[in-house]
Amino acid sequence: MRFLSWDIGIKNLAYNVIDYQSDKEDPYVIQNWGIINLIDDTDEVADNAVKYIVCDGQLKTGKACGQKSKYIKGDNRYIGYCTKHGNEQQQIHNNLVPVKSKMKCVYQMTKKMETINCNKVGYWLKEDNPYMCYCQTHLKQIKKQDIDDNKTTEYYMDPKRAGKVKQYNIKDLSVILFKELKKYNDIFLNVNAIIIENQPVFKNPTMKSIQMLLYSYFVINGLMKNTVGDITFFNAGKKLEAFTGNHQIAKDKFGHIKSEYKQTKNSSVLFCKEMIKDNQQQWHTYLNAQPKQDDLADTFLMNCCYVNDTYLKNIETIKRKQLASEKRLLKEETIKLKKETKKLKEQNQKLISVDDTKILEISQN
C-alpha cells in the first residue's frame, strides 16, 4: 500500500511517498522524498536583471568617469552616474533613480509641498528598466496609470526578493504547480491515498489556495481516473503522534526553546531521524543533507500517522464489519435451516398420518 503526503509551501512544497509493508520490522518504507520550489524559475527574468553600470559622466580631462553608478536615468536602462555626476544631472533632469542593493519603491508623491519617493521595500521591477522598482501598493497605481495612458508596460518580481514577498499571483503559481506535478505523474498518481496538510482559511490564504489546487489536481487526474484511492486533509498538529518512542527526548533537548512552533518543528526532525536511522540509512543520510529538514520530516510523520490512525483502523473496522456480516449471515442461515427442518418434520408427520389412515381403512375392509 502506497501513500503520498504533502506539507504545504511555496518555496518548500514538500512531499513523501511510502510503501507500507506490514511484514517488515520497519513497515514505513520510503519510496520518494523531496521538495518542489514554485518560485525558483527566474530564467525568464535573467535578461532583465540589474546590471553593473559605470558612470556616464565626464571628468575635467574629457575622459569618461567610469566609477560605479549610484544613480540611473529613469527613462534609460543603462545610463548611470556616480554620486558627483549624479548630483549635477539631478539639478538638470530631476529624473534619476538611486541604485541600491536593496531596491526601494520609486513612486513619487507629494508631501508638505515636496515631491518625495515612497522608499518602501520594492518587489516589482519595470520590464524595460529594472531600476524602477515599486512596492505592492504603488504597483497597482502604476498599472492603473499605464492603462489610462494606453501603455503596455510589464512588471516582474525582483528575483532577489521573490522568496520574501507576501503577495503572489495565484494564477502564475497554479500554472507552475501543475507543470511541476505533471513531471511526477508516474509517482504521484499511483498511490492508495494522498494526505494533504490542512491550512487555516484566514491566516494565510495563499497557502490555502495551494492546498486546494493540489486537491483539485489529484481529484481530476487521480480519483476520476481511478489511479488514486483516496484524498484526505490532515491536521498537522497530530503528526508527532507517529513516533511511538519516548517523547521525553525531545522535551529534554528542545524544552528551553520558547516558541512552541519551533519546538514542534525540531521534534519532528528528531523523531523522523529516530524512526529511519536503523533500517533506512540512505534516507537518513539524505535528510541530514537537506536545508529544510523540518518540512521533509513533517511529510514522513504525516504518512506514518495516517497509516496508524486511519488506514489500519479502517482495516480493523472493515474486518469487524465483515465478521459481523458473516455472523449475521450464519445466524440467518441457521434460522432458515431450522425453519426448513421444522417444515420438513411437519410434512413428514402429515405423510405418516395419511399412511396410518390408509392402513387402518385397508384393515377394516
C-alpha positions in Angstrom: 0.0 0.0 0.0 1.5 3.3 -1.1 0.8 6.7 0.5 1.7 10.2 -0.6 1.7 13.2 1.8 2.2 16.9 1.3 3.4 19.7 3.5 2.1 22.9 2.0 4.5 25.6 1.0 5.5 27.9 -2.0 9.3 27.7 -1.8 9.2 24.5 0.1 6.3 22.3 -1.1 7.4 19.0 0.5 6.2 15.5 -0.4 6.9 12.0 0.8 5.9 8.6 -0.7 6.0 5.5 1.5 5.1 1.9 0.8 3.5 0.3 3.9 4.8 -3.2 4.3 3.2 -4.8 7.4 5.5 -7.8 7.4 8.7 -5.7 7.9 10.3 -4.6 11.2 10.1 -1.0 9.8 6.9 -1.1 7.7 7.1 2.6 6.6 9.4 2.1 3.6 10.2 5.4 1.9 10.0 5.3 -1.9 10.4 9.0 -2.8 11.1 12.2 -0.9 11.6 15.8 -2.0 10.7 19.5 -2.2 9.2 21.5 -5.0 10.0 25.2 -5.2 7.3 27.1 -7.1 9.2 30.4 -7.3 12.6 29.1 -8.3 12.2 29.7 -12.0 13.9 33.0 -12.6 15.3 32.3 -16.1 12.6 34.3 -17.7 13.8 37.5 -15.9 17.5 36.8 -16.2 17.8 39.2 -19.1 16.2 42.0 -17.0 18.5 41.5 -14.0 20.1 44.7 -12.7 23.5 45.0 -14.2 26.6 46.8 -13.0 26.7 50.1 -14.8 29.6 52.6 -14.7 29.2 56.4 -14.6 28.5 58.0 -17.9 29.8 61.4 -16.7 33.0 63.0 -17.9 36.0 64.2 -15.9 37.6 67.6 -16.5 40.2 65.9 -18.6 37.4 64.8 -21.0 37.7 61.1 -20.2 34.8 59.0 -19.1 34.3 58.8 -15.3 34.0 55.0 -15.1 33.1 54.8 -11.4 30.3 52.6 -10.2 26.9 54.3 -10.8 24.9 55.4 -7.8 22.1 56.7 -9.9 20.4 55.6 -13.1 18.3 57.6 -15.5 14.6 56.9 -15.1 14.0 56.9 -18.8 17.1 54.8 -19.8 18.1 51.4 -18.7 21.9 51.6 -19.0 22.9 55.2 -18.4 24.0 55.9 -14.9 26.1 58.3 -12.8 28.3 58.3 -9.8 27.4 60.5 -6.7 29.2 63.6 -8.0 27.9 63.5 -11.6 24.5 62.3 -10.4 24.1 65.4 -8.3 25.0 67.5 -11.3 22.5 65.6 -13.6 19.8 65.7 -10.9 19.8 69.5 -11.0 19.3 69.4 -14.8 16.9 66.5 -15.4 15.4 65.6 -11.9 14.7 62.0 -13.1 17.5 60.0 -11.6 16.8 56.8 -9.6 19.1 55.8 -6.8 20.8 52.4 -7.3 20.8 50.4 -4.1 21.4 46.8 -3.2 18.0 46.7 -1.6 15.7 48.3 -4.1 13.2 50.9 -2.8 9.9 51.9 -4.3 10.5 55.0 -6.5 6.8 56.0 -6.7 6.7 59.8 -6.3 4.2 61.5 -4.1 3.8 65.0 -2.7 4.2 65.6 1.0 4.3 69.0 2.5 4.6 70.7 -0.9 7.6 68.5 -1.6 7.9 65.6 -4.1 9.5 62.5 -2.5 9.9 58.8 -3.3 7.9 56.2 -1.4 11.1 54.4 -0.3 9.2 51.3 1.0 10.7 47.9 0.1 10.3 47.4 -3.6 9.4 44.0 -5.0 8.3 44.7 -8.6 10.7 45.8 -11.3 9.8 47.6 -14.5 10.4 45.4 -17.5 12.2 48.0 -19.6 14.1 49.5 -16.6 14.8 47.2 -13.7 16.0 50.1 -11.6 12.4 51.4 -11.5 11.1 49.4 -8.5 7.7 49.6 -6.8 6.1 48.3 -3.7 2.9 46.2 -3.9 0.6 49.1 -3.1 2.0 51.5 -5.7 2.4 48.8 -8.3 -1.4 48.8 -8.6 -1.5 52.6 -9.0 1.3 52.5 -11.6 -0.6 49.8 -13.6 -3.8 51.8 -13.5 -1.9 54.8 -14.7 -0.3 52.8 -17.5 -3.8 51.7 -18.6 -5.0 55.3 -18.6 -2.0 56.3 -20.7 -2.5 53.3 -23.1 0.8 51.8 -22.1 1.6 48.0 -22.1 4.5 48.0 -19.6 5.1 44.7 -17.9 6.5 44.3 -14.3 8.2 41.3 -12.8 9.2 40.3 -9.3 12.7 41.0 -8.2 14.4 37.6 -8.2 16.4 38.6 -5.1 13.2 39.2 -3.2 10.9 36.5 -4.7 11.2 34.4 -1.6 10.2 37.2 0.8 7.3 38.8 -0.9 3.9 38.1 0.7 1.8 38.8 -2.3 1.8 36.2 -5.1 -0.1 35.9 -8.3 -2.1 32.8 -7.7 -2.7 32.2 -11.5 1.0 32.0 -12.1 1.5 29.8 -9.1 -1.2 27.5 -10.4 0.4 27.1 -13.8 3.9 26.4 -12.3 2.4 24.0 -9.7 0.5 21.9 -12.3 3.6 21.8 -14.6 5.7 20.5 -11.7 3.2 17.9 -10.6 2.9 16.6 -14.2 6.6 15.8 -14.2 6.0 13.3 -11.4 2.7 11.8 -12.5 4.2 8.3 -12.6 5.0 8.7 -8.9 2.1 10.8 -7.6 -0.8 9.2 -9.5 -0.1 5.6 -8.4 -0.9 5.6 -4.7 -3.7 4.3 -2.5 -4.2 7.6 -0.6 -3.0 11.2 -0.7 -2.6 13.1 2.6 -2.6 16.9 2.3 -1.7 19.2 5.3 -4.8 21.2 6.1 -4.3 25.0 6.1 -6.3 27.7 8.1 -8.6 29.7 5.8 -7.8 33.2 7.0 -4.3 33.0 8.4 -2.6 32.5 5.0 -5.0 32.5 2.1 -2.2 31.8 -0.4 -1.2 28.6 1.4 -4.9 27.5 1.5 -5.1 28.1 -2.2 -2.1 25.9 -2.8 -3.7 23.2 -0.7 -6.9 23.3 -2.8 -5.0 23.4 -6.0 -3.2 20.2 -5.0 -6.6 18.7 -4.0 -8.2 19.7 -7.4 -5.2 18.3 -9.4 -5.4 14.9 -7.8 -9.2 14.7 -7.9 -9.1 15.4 -11.7 -6.1 13.3 -12.5 -6.2 10.7 -9.8 -9.7 10.0 -8.3 -11.6 10.5 -11.5 -9.2 8.1 -13.4 -9.2 5.6 -10.6 -5.4 5.8 -10.1 -5.7 7.3 -6.6 -7.8 5.6 -3.9 -8.5 8.5 -1.6 -7.6 12.1 -0.8 -7.8 13.5 2.7 -6.8 16.6 4.7 -4.6 16.1 7.7 -4.4 18.1 10.9 -0.6 18.8 11.2 -0.9 19.0 15.0 -1.2 15.3 15.2 2.0 14.4 13.3 4.2 13.8 16.3 1.9 11.0 17.4 3.5 8.9 14.7 6.6 8.5 16.9 5.9 5.7 19.4 9.2 6.1 21.2 9.9 8.2 24.3 8.8 11.8 23.6 10.8 13.0 26.6 14.0 13.0 24.5 12.5 16.0 22.6 11.5 17.8 25.7 14.9 17.4 27.2 16.6 18.7 24.0 14.2 21.5 23.0 12.4 22.4 26.2 14.4 25.6 26.5 13.0 27.0 23.2 10.2 29.5 24.0 8.4 29.1 20.7 6.1 26.1 20.7 6.1 26.1 16.9 9.9 25.8 16.8 9.8 23.1 19.4 7.4 21.1 17.3 9.5 21.6 14.1 12.7 20.4 15.9 10.9 17.5 17.5 9.6 16.5 14.1 13.1 16.2 12.6 14.4 14.4 15.7 11.5 11.8 15.7 11.8 11.3 11.9 15.5 10.6 12.2 15.0 8.2 15.1 12.4 6.2 13.0 14.6 5.8 9.9 18.2 5.7 11.2 18.4 1.9 11.6 16.6 0.4 8.6 16.7 3.3 6.1 20.2 4.7 6.4 20.2 6.0 2.8 17.2 8.2 3.5 18.7 9.2 6.9 21.8 10.5 5.1 19.6 12.2 2.5 17.6 14.1 5.2 20.8 15.2 7.0 22.0 16.8 3.8 18.8 18.9 3.2 18.4 22.6 4.3 14.7 22.2 5.0 14.7 19.1 7.1 11.6 20.1 9.1 9.2 20.2 6.1 10.5 16.8 4.9 10.3 15.3 8.3 6.7 16.5 8.6 5.6 14.7 5.4 7.1 11.4 6.6 5.4 11.7 10.0 2.1 12.6 8.4 2.2 9.5 6.3 3.0 7.3 9.3 0.3 8.9 11.4 -2.3 8.4 8.6 -1.4 4.8 8.3 -1.7 4.2 12.1 -4.7 6.3 12.8 -6.8 5.9 9.6 -5.6 3.1 7.3 -5.0 0.4 9.9 -8.1 1.4 11.9 -10.2 1.3 8.7 -8.8 -2.2 8.1 -9.8 -3.2 11.6 -13.2 -1.6 11.1 -13.7 -3.4 7.8 -12.7 -6.7 9.4 -15.1 -6.2 12.2 -17.9 -5.3 9.8 -17.1 -8.4 7.7 -17.0 -10.6 10.8 -20.3 -9.1 12.0 -21.8 -9.6 8.5 -20.6 -13.2 8.4 -22.1 -13.8 11.9 -25.4 -12.2 10.8 -25.5 -14.4 7.6 -24.7 -17.5 9.6 -27.4 -16.7 12.1 -29.9 -16.1 9.2 -28.9 -19.3 7.6 -29.3 -21.2 10.9 -32.7 -19.7 11.4 -33.6 -20.6 7.8 -32.3 -24.1 8.2 -34.3 -24.6 11.4 -37.5 -23.4 9.7 -36.9 -25.7 6.8 -36.2 -28.6 9.2 -39.4 -27.9 11.1 -41.3 -27.7 7.9 -39.9 -31.0 6.7 -40.8 -32.6 10.0 -44.4 -31.3 9.7 -44.6 -32.6 6.2 -43.3 -36.0 7.3 -45.7 -36.1 10.1 -48.6 -35.4 7.7 -47.4 -38.2 5.4 -47.1 -40.6 8.3 -50.6 -39.7 9.4 -52.0 -40.3 5.9 -50.3 -43.6 5.7 -51.7 -44.7 9.1 -55.2 -43.8 7.9 -54.9 -45.8 4.7 -53.6 -48.8 6.7 -56.5 -48.6 9.0 -59.0 -48.4 6.2 -57.5 -51.4 4.5 -57.5 -53.5 7.7 -61.2 -52.7 8.2 -62.1 -53.8 4.8 
